[in-house]
Amino acid sequence: MEKTAPAKSEDTRPRGKRPLNVWVTPEERVEIERLAAATSLSVSAYLRTLGLAYQPKSTLDAGRVRELLKACGDLGRLGGLLKLWLVERPGQGAPETDVRRLLDQIGELRERIVEKVASV
């Protein structure tokens, strides 16, 4: 039986690059990691980007826009249901308490949308 050499672990370090150590407090480390995650970058890429005077773009805005669009879609669906009850079938199948509850839900969604817009 033929013997094979043990597999060597591959060197995954980037060629031609060297690490740069930065001393930070635990709180600073947590904040840097949070900011790096907000830009969808590794901590290394985030610090390199800032160190070379580039401003990384946040990817949180895209998430907020998705949340805003979801809230708008929910509001549109509730408005369509209200239209169905009030216009297409007047007096049928929609007790006043249900209509009031729906209007309250629309008001709550409206407030959520305003909060999301303010945070973007």
Secondary structure as UniProt FT lines:
FT   TURN            15..16
FT   HELIX           26..38
FT   TURN            39..40
FT   HELIX           43..51
FT   TURN            52..53
FT   HELIX           60..83
FT   HELIX           84..88
FT   TURN            90..91
FT   HELIX           96..119
//
